[in-house]
Amino acid sequence: MKETLFNKLESLFEDMVQIRRYLHQHPELSFQEVQTAHYIKSFYDKLGIEVRGNVGGNGVVAKIYGSKPGKTVALRADFDALPIQEENNLPYKSLVPGVMHACGHDGHTATLLILGKVLHEIRENLSGTYVMIHQHAEEYAPGGAISMIQDGCLDGVDVIFGTHLWATVPTGTIQYRVGPIMAAADRFEIAIKGEGGHGAQPHKTKDAIVAASQLIMNLQQVVSRRVSPIDSAVVSVGSFMAENAFNVIADKAQLVGTARTFTEESRQLIEDELEKVIKGTCYANDCTYDYTYFRGYPAVVNHPVETKLLIESATQVPDVTKIEESEPEMAGEDFAYYLQHVKGTFFFTGAKPTDVQSPYPHHHPKFNFDEKAMLIAAKTLGIAALNAQMKQEE
């Protein structure tokens, strides 16, 4: 069965590439993926596969039934794009101004579609059920996973697998990790309120810019002096706004940033400690403040048994040349929500372009990946799904 799966995937690789390139040319932003969702649903409809659209919004869920009883295994791919103007000079570059697939979601979708087609073709020899979860809105919190779960995409599911094409890792590499592999991704907003005045009379003002500047530096102590050095966390201020004329002391300033953690304890600690530092800094500058902490995706925490099964499965894929433990990534992923409901694992599939020494990172206007990685991802996900059934039979 393994050889049949692999051979069929290889024979459809060009179709996989064509799908990816079509989707790359027609990207849609999070929560706006109407045409992409229609494309995905139509693909399954034409094959006669049971499929449901508008799952939790723009999500699409297809089900493939084997001829014998077994587990229900879910495989997930996301399909939203980013608000980025593409700078690649490619024949299949984005046709939508200011919108681009700069994170590989077009590749994820093409991978899962072709894998679904192959599983459908060999269904008479399969056990169990295979749920193909095509998720909208991964890039923008609250994300699409929560609403899809609420709409039943995990009903009856025993185990779930997902992968991310990772363009900074050589093609042929599979990276795994037991426990936290990606961080909780939160956002905070801080408004400093002072009293403005003439730039020549700062002593008659309460300078919001000075207070905000001190606050940025003071916030660096939250991780270095509040969080255990055994744990990992990040606090970064990404935006500082205080627009005024050159000779005016600002009466307000706004900071926007992100906090990344791997444990709920550190997450709560940072949320609380941020306010303590804000309060103290504003008190010292005789200013007031507004503080809002927005919780984004929780950490992606892989389950040990399913991660071990993934490792064993990857060893059976001839195209996989290296299997290694991943360092924890501070980026966020709403695959985390699936793992809170169902046992499973999320892994990285190396997709570094072969023609570059230093690949452009994800979310860059010149981002691209090695399309051969899609075939490796499909084989790895496919054999992991089949092996999950074998574990059930044992």
FENQUIZI-V746686 format. One record per pair of residues at least 4 apart in sequence whose C-alpha atoms are under 7 Angstrom apart, sorted by the first residue. I is the first residue (numbers start at 1). J is the second residue. If there is no record, write none. Layout:
i:I j:J
i:I j:J
This chain:
i:1 j:5
i:2 j:6
i:2 j:383
i:3 j:7
i:4 j:8
i:5 j:9
i:5 j:118
i:6 j:10
i:6 j:379
i:7 j:11
i:8 j:12
i:8 j:118
i:9 j:13
i:9 j:115
i:9 j:118
i:12 j:16
i:13 j:17
i:13 j:375
i:14 j:18
i:15 j:19
i:16 j:20
i:16 j:110
i:16 j:111
i:16 j:114
i:17 j:21
i:17 j:371
i:18 j:22
i:19 j:23
i:19 j:110
i:20 j:24
i:20 j:106
i:20 j:107
i:20 j:110
i:21 j:25
i:21 j:92
i:22 j:26
i:23 j:27
i:23 j:106
i:24 j:92
i:24 j:93
i:24 j:94
i:24 j:101
i:24 j:106
i:25 j:92
i:25 j:93
i:25 j:94
i:25 j:95
i:26 j:94
i:26 j:95
i:26 j:96
i:27 j:81
i:27 j:94
i:27 j:96
i:27 j:99
i:27 j:100
i:27 j:101
i:28 j:32
i:28 j:33
i:28 j:80
i:28 j:81
i:28 j:99
i:29 j:33
i:29 j:80
i:29 j:81
i:29 j:82
i:29 j:83
i:30 j:80
i:30 j:81
i:30 j:136
i:30 j:137
i:30 j:139
i:30 j:140
i:31 j:58
i:31 j:136
i:31 j:137
i:33 j:37
i:33 j:58
i:33 j:80
i:33 j:136
i:34 j:38
i:34 j:58
i:35 j:39
i:36 j:40
i:37 j:41
i:37 j:58
i:37 j:59
i:37 j:60
i:38 j:42
i:39 j:43
i:40 j:44
i:41 j:45
i:41 j:51
i:41 j:53
i:41 j:60
i:42 j:46
i:43 j:47
i:44 j:48
i:44 j:49
i:44 j:51
i:45 j:49
i:45 j:51
i:49 j:62
i:49 j:63
i:49 j:64
i:50 j:62
i:50 j:63
i:51 j:61
i:51 j:62
i:51 j:63
i:52 j:60
i:52 j:61
i:52 j:62
i:53 j:58
i:53 j:59
i:53 j:60
i:53 j:61
i:54 j:58
i:54 j:59
i:54 j:60
i:55 j:59
i:55 j:60
i:55 j:148
i:55 j:151
i:56 j:147
i:56 j:148
i:56 j:151
i:58 j:136
i:59 j:134
i:59 j:135
i:59 j:136
i:59 j:148
i:60 j:133
i:60 j:134
i:60 j:135
i:61 j:131
i:61 j:132
i:61 j:133
i:61 j:134
i:61 j:153
i:62 j:131
i:62 j:132
i:62 j:133
i:63 j:129
i:63 j:130
i:63 j:131
i:63 j:132
i:64 j:120
i:64 j:129
i:64 j:130
i:64 j:131
i:65 j:123
i:65 j:128
i:65 j:129
i:65 j:130
i:66 j:123
i:66 j:124
i:66 j:125
i:66 j:126
i:66 j:127
i:66 j:128
i:66 j:129
i:67 j:123
i:67 j:124
i:67 j:125
i:67 j:126
i:67 j:127
i:68 j:126
i:68 j:127
i:68 j:128
i:69 j:127
i:69 j:128
i:70 j:127
i:70 j:128
i:70 j:129
i:70 j:389
i:70 j:392
i:71 j:128
i:71 j:129
i:71 j:158
i:71 j:389
i:71 j:392
i:72 j:128
i:72 j:129
i:72 j:130
i:72 j:156
i:72 j:157
i:72 j:158
i:72 j:159
i:73 j:129
i:73 j:130
i:73 j:131
i:73 j:157
i:73 j:158
i:73 j:159
i:73 j:160
i:73 j:385
i:74 j:130
i:74 j:131
i:74 j:132
i:74 j:133
i:74 j:157
i:74 j:159
i:74 j:160
i:74 j:161
i:75 j:131
i:75 j:132
i:75 j:133
i:75 j:160
i:75 j:161
i:75 j:162
i:76 j:132
i:76 j:133
i:76 j:134
i:76 j:161
i:76 j:162
i:77 j:108
i:77 j:109
i:77 j:112
i:77 j:133
i:77 j:134
i:77 j:135
i:77 j:162
i:78 j:105
i:78 j:108
i:78 j:109
i:78 j:134
i:78 j:135
i:78 j:136
i:78 j:138
i:79 j:105
i:79 j:106
i:79 j:109
i:79 j:134
i:79 j:135
i:79 j:136
i:80 j:105
i:80 j:136
i:80 j:137
i:80 j:138
i:80 j:139
i:81 j:99
i:81 j:100
i:81 j:101
i:81 j:102
i:82 j:99
i:82 j:100
i:82 j:101
i:82 j:102
i:83 j:98
i:83 j:99
i:83 j:100
i:84 j:98
i:84 j:99
i:84 j:100
i:84 j:365
i:85 j:97
i:85 j:98
i:85 j:99
i:85 j:100
i:85 j:365
i:86 j:94
i:86 j:100
i:86 j:365
i:86 j:366
i:87 j:365
i:87 j:366
i:88 j:93
i:88 j:366
i:89 j:93
i:94 j:100
i:101 j:105
i:101 j:106
i:102 j:362
i:102 j:363
i:102 j:364
i:102 j:365
i:102 j:367
i:103 j:362
i:103 j:363
i:104 j:108
i:104 j:165
i:105 j:109
i:106 j:110
i:107 j:111
i:107 j:374
i:108 j:112
i:109 j:113
i:110 j:114
i:111 j:115
i:111 j:374
i:111 j:375
i:111 j:377
i:111 j:378
i:112 j:116
i:112 j:378
i:113 j:117
i:114 j:118
i:115 j:119
i:115 j:378
i:115 j:382
i:116 j:120
i:116 j:132
i:117 j:121
i:118 j:122
i:119 j:123
i:122 j:126
i:127 j:389
i:128 j:389
i:135 j:144
i:135 j:145
i:136 j:144
i:137 j:143
i:137 j:144
i:138 j:143
i:138 j:144
i:138 j:334
i:139 j:143
i:141 j:296
i:142 j:296
i:143 j:334
i:144 j:148
i:145 j:149
i:145 j:334
i:145 j:335
i:145 j:337
i:146 j:150
i:146 j:337
i:147 j:151
i:148 j:152
i:148 j:153
i:149 j:153
i:149 j:154
i:158 j:342
i:158 j:343
i:159 j:342
i:159 j:343
i:159 j:344
i:160 j:342
i:160 j:343
i:160 j:344
i:160 j:345
i:161 j:344
i:161 j:345
i:161 j:346
i:161 j:381
i:162 j:345
i:162 j:346
i:162 j:347
i:163 j:346
i:163 j:347
i:163 j:348
i:163 j:349
i:164 j:347
i:164 j:348
i:164 j:349
i:165 j:348
i:165 j:349
i:165 j:350
i:165 j:351
i:166 j:348
i:166 j:349
i:166 j:350
i:166 j:351
i:167 j:350
i:167 j:351
i:167 j:352
i:167 j:353
i:167 j:359
i:167 j:369
i:168 j:351
i:168 j:352
i:168 j:359
i:168 j:361
i:169 j:173
i:169 j:350
i:169 j:351
i:169 j:352
i:170 j:350
i:170 j:351
i:170 j:352
i:171 j:350
i:171 j:351
i:171 j:352
i:171 j:373
i:172 j:319
i:172 j:320
i:172 j:321
i:172 j:322
i:172 j:350
i:173 j:320
i:173 j:321
i:173 j:322
i:173 j:323
i:173 j:349
i:173 j:350
i:174 j:320
i:174 j:322
i:174 j:323
i:174 j:324
i:174 j:348
i:174 j:349
i:174 j:350
i:175 j:323
i:175 j:324
i:175 j:325
i:175 j:326
i:175 j:347
i:175 j:348
i:175 j:349
i:176 j:324
i:176 j:325
i:176 j:326
i:176 j:347
i:176 j:348
i:177 j:181
i:177 j:302
i:177 j:325
i:177 j:326
i:178 j:302
i:178 j:303
i:178 j:304
i:178 j:307
i:179 j:301
i:179 j:302
i:179 j:303
i:180 j:262
i:180 j:299
i:180 j:300
i:180 j:301
i:180 j:302
i:180 j:328
i:181 j:300
i:181 j:301
i:181 j:328
i:181 j:329
i:182 j:299
i:182 j:300
i:182 j:328
i:182 j:329
i:182 j:330
i:182 j:331
i:182 j:332
i:182 j:333
i:183 j:260
i:183 j:261
i:183 j:262
i:183 j:298
i:183 j:299
i:183 j:300
i:183 j:329
i:183 j:330
i:183 j:331
i:183 j:332
i:184 j:260
i:184 j:261
i:184 j:262
i:184 j:296
i:184 j:297
i:184 j:298
i:184 j:299
i:184 j:332
i:185 j:259
i:185 j:260
i:185 j:296
i:185 j:297
i:185 j:298
i:185 j:332
i:186 j:258
i:186 j:259
i:186 j:260
i:186 j:294
i:186 j:295
i:186 j:296
i:187 j:257
i:187 j:258
i:187 j:259
i:187 j:293
i:187 j:294
i:187 j:295
i:187 j:296
i:188 j:256
i:188 j:257
i:188 j:258
i:188 j:292
i:188 j:293
i:188 j:294
i:189 j:255
i:189 j:256
i:189 j:257
i:189 j:291
i:189 j:292
i:189 j:293
i:190 j:254
i:190 j:255
i:190 j:256
i:190 j:289
i:190 j:290
i:190 j:291
i:190 j:292
i:191 j:252
i:191 j:253
i:191 j:254
i:191 j:255
i:191 j:289
i:191 j:290
i:191 j:291
i:192 j:208
i:192 j:212
i:192 j:252
i:192 j:253
i:192 j:254
i:192 j:287
i:192 j:288
i:192 j:289
i:192 j:290
i:193 j:208
i:193 j:251
i:193 j:252
i:193 j:253
i:193 j:287
i:193 j:288
i:193 j:289
i:194 j:206
i:194 j:207
i:194 j:208
i:194 j:251
i:194 j:252
i:194 j:287
i:194 j:288
i:195 j:205
i:195 j:206
i:195 j:207
i:195 j:251
i:196 j:205
i:196 j:206
i:196 j:207
i:196 j:249
i:196 j:250
i:196 j:251
i:197 j:205
i:197 j:248
i:197 j:249
i:198 j:202
i:198 j:247
i:198 j:248
i:198 j:249
i:199 j:247
i:199 j:248
i:199 j:249
i:202 j:249
i:206 j:285
i:206 j:286
i:206 j:287
i:207 j:211
i:207 j:249
i:207 j:250
i:207 j:251
i:208 j:212
i:208 j:250
i:208 j:251
i:208 j:252
i:208 j:253
i:209 j:213
i:209 j:242
i:209 j:250
i:209 j:253
i:210 j:214
i:211 j:215
i:211 j:281
i:211 j:282
i:211 j:285
i:212 j:216
i:212 j:253
i:213 j:217
i:214 j:218
i:215 j:219
i:215 j:278
i:215 j:281
i:216 j:220
i:218 j:277
i:219 j:274
i:219 j:277
i:220 j:224
i:221 j:225
i:222 j:226
i:222 j:227
i:222 j:270
i:222 j:273
i:222 j:274
i:223 j:227
i:223 j:233
i:223 j:234
i:223 j:235
i:227 j:231
i:227 j:266
i:232 j:261
i:232 j:262
i:233 j:260
i:233 j:261
i:234 j:259
i:234 j:260
i:234 j:261
i:235 j:258
i:235 j:259
i:235 j:260
i:236 j:257
i:236 j:258
i:236 j:259
i:237 j:255
i:237 j:256
i:237 j:257
i:237 j:258
i:238 j:256
i:238 j:257
i:239 j:255
i:239 j:256
i:239 j:257
i:240 j:254
i:240 j:255
i:240 j:256
i:241 j:253
i:241 j:254
i:241 j:255
i:242 j:250
i:242 j:252
i:242 j:253
i:242 j:254
i:244 j:248
i:244 j:250
i:260 j:330
i:261 j:266
i:261 j:267
i:262 j:299
i:263 j:267
i:264 j:268
i:265 j:269
i:266 j:270
i:267 j:271
i:268 j:272
i:269 j:273
i:270 j:274
i:271 j:275
i:271 j:293
i:272 j:276
i:273 j:277
i:274 j:278
i:275 j:279
i:276 j:280
i:277 j:281
i:278 j:282
i:279 j:283
i:280 j:284
i:281 j:285
i:282 j:286
i:282 j:287
i:282 j:288
i:283 j:287
i:297 j:332
i:297 j:333
i:297 j:334
i:298 j:336
i:299 j:336
i:300 j:333
i:300 j:335
i:300 j:336
i:301 j:336
i:301 j:339
i:302 j:307
i:302 j:344
i:302 j:345
i:302 j:346
i:303 j:307
i:303 j:343
i:303 j:344
i:303 j:345
i:304 j:308
i:305 j:309
i:306 j:310
i:306 j:344
i:306 j:345
i:307 j:311
i:307 j:345
i:308 j:312
i:309 j:313
i:309 j:384
i:310 j:314
i:310 j:384
i:311 j:315
i:313 j:380
i:313 j:383
i:313 j:384
i:314 j:320
i:314 j:380
i:317 j:379
i:317 j:380
i:319 j:376
i:320 j:376
i:335 j:339
i:336 j:340
i:337 j:341
i:338 j:342
i:339 j:343
i:339 j:344
i:349 j:373
i:349 j:377
i:350 j:373
i:351 j:369
i:351 j:370
i:351 j:373
i:352 j:359
i:352 j:369
i:352 j:370
i:353 j:359
i:353 j:369
i:353 j:370
i:354 j:370
i:360 j:364
i:360 j:366
i:360 j:367
i:361 j:367
i:362 j:367
i:363 j:367
i:372 j:376
i:373 j:377
i:374 j:378
i:375 j:379
i:376 j:380
i:377 j:381
i:378 j:382
i:379 j:383
i:380 j:384
i:381 j:385
i:382 j:386
i:383 j:387
i:384 j:388
i:385 j:389
i:386 j:390
i:387 j:391
i:388 j:392
i:389 j:393
i:390 j:394
